[in-house]
Amino acid sequence: MKVAILGASPKPDRYSNKAQRMLVEHGHEVFPVSPSAQEVLGVPGLSEVPEGMDTVTLYVGPKHLLPMLGQLVEAAPRRVIFNPGTESDEAMDRLKAAGIEVEVACTLVMLSVGEF
């Protein structure tokens, strides 16, 4: 499965970094996305969510997400996971209106219990 991490970080103590490690351990192809487009865990970083993603897991708060929402809708992933602290009714409504599945959950927990 192709998974973009919006808010990816090279810092090992960040949840997005832990999620990237767990996603790779579970056999997913990961695309780290951040404004700086830094390489994360040996994977080249991107500045925008690429098209063709099955899932985008969010690690940015609403104030950072909302300006990127148009691009995220254009990328048209199958689903977007709102991790704790990233919830935004406006973003969820817009994604749903575009036919994108929205899930409010924790990627780390989903991976741990086999429900990703």
Secondary structure, 3 states (H helix, E strand, C coil): CEEEEECCCCCCCCHHHHHHHHHHHCCCEEEEECCCCCCECCECCECCCCCCCCEEEECCCHHHHHHHHHHHHHHCCCEEEECCCCCCHHHHHHHHHCCCEEEECCHHHHHHCCCC
